[in-house]
Amino acid sequence: MLSSLQNAVRAHSDRLLFRYFRFLTALFLVFSVFTVRASAQENAPLDDAVRQLAERVASIPNLHGPVRLQFVQDANLAADTGKDWQDNFRKEIEKRRLAFTDDPAANPVRVGLAETPTQIVLSAGLRVADKDEVRLVTFPRSAFHAANAPVSPVRIEKQLVYQSAERILDASSLLSTSGAGLLLLGYHNAELALLRLDGTSALNESIPLAAAALQLSRDPRGELLVHAGDISILLPGKICQWNASAPADTKCRAAKFSWRGTTVLTPSCEAGGWKLLADGTDWTTPDLLQVVPEDAARKGSAALLSDFPGPILSINGEQNPASALVVTRNLRTGNYEVYKVTLACGN
């Protein structure tokens, strides 16, 4: 196998706004490779970035006011910026003769402030004449002189370890007498199967799970629980047991259980854990993996972000406390992909 790189309850409208904001940030991450070509204006401090964003929004073709401003920002930045940047954005919009209102029926302009490991991102998104318009302004985090700027002691390493055109519901590490490998829970034509991969991520065998008798669903769900040589397959309303020593003997029974909770990783350089969070509820937009400190005493540590090519479908902590397997669906290729995510120490 290649070595190296769930949810607060919100009101429906807030969830949509947050998801849209995360999509804009993901869009920035995808194209961040081009930031070295940006003009010097792109690296301005926050006040200048707000001015630039307001100017770009006001210059969108066929945009007519009044508009309704909606603001959202990373919690880690809130303590450093407050809401001054929001007030400044309103003033800059007014200077450009674009009126705004609190009327819920008005066209919303979603304005966000976020951070990546290297950049501060200001984004604005709205719909004009049946077309989605997105404007971004970025500048280096190093130019943002916050008095208590957080520093993260760890970094994310992400590695693609497997991809398939067939649906993958979950992935887990698997240790056997022949060495390390992966175990995948696959789903095709309403039939479940266990896929065993060797240490190089090559497919060794596919074991049909006819006894599971999972009913056809547009959004099937399943989780793997591996303990020593025993594998439990958690399905809606039932648990199936499978053992590598008797692959043809799969037994299922009705059961009540709780789905997997938030995955927490603990790198070797940190005494506390880091939570892996993702939305994964919108199959039409890329997702961001957020890695945040687990305990309240370390909330000042910077959150880490890693973009994925589609929605994150499952996060399963491996036997290594610093690693997890993440399943996503690549929106560009349509393939299901499994990534190994590791929290490594240092920059």
Buried (B, 14 or more C-beta within 10 A) or exposed (E): BEEEBBEEEEEEEEBEBBBBBBBBBBBBBEEBEEBEEEEEEBBBEBEBBBBBBBBBBBEBEEBEBEBBBBBBBBEBBEEBBEEEBBEBBBEBBEEEEBEBEEEEEBBBBBBBBBBBBEBBBBBBBBEBEEEEBBBBBBBEBEBBEEEEBBEBBBBBBBBBBBBBEBBBBBBBBBEEEEEBBBBBBBBEEEBBBBBBBBBEBEEEEEBBBEBBEBEEEEEBBBBBBBEEEEBBBBBEEBBBBBEBEEEEEBEBEEEEEEEBEBBBBBBEEBEEBBBBBBBBEBEEBBBBBBBBBBEEEBBEBBBBBBBBBBBBBBBBBBEEBBBBBBBBBBBEEEBBBBBBBBBBEEE
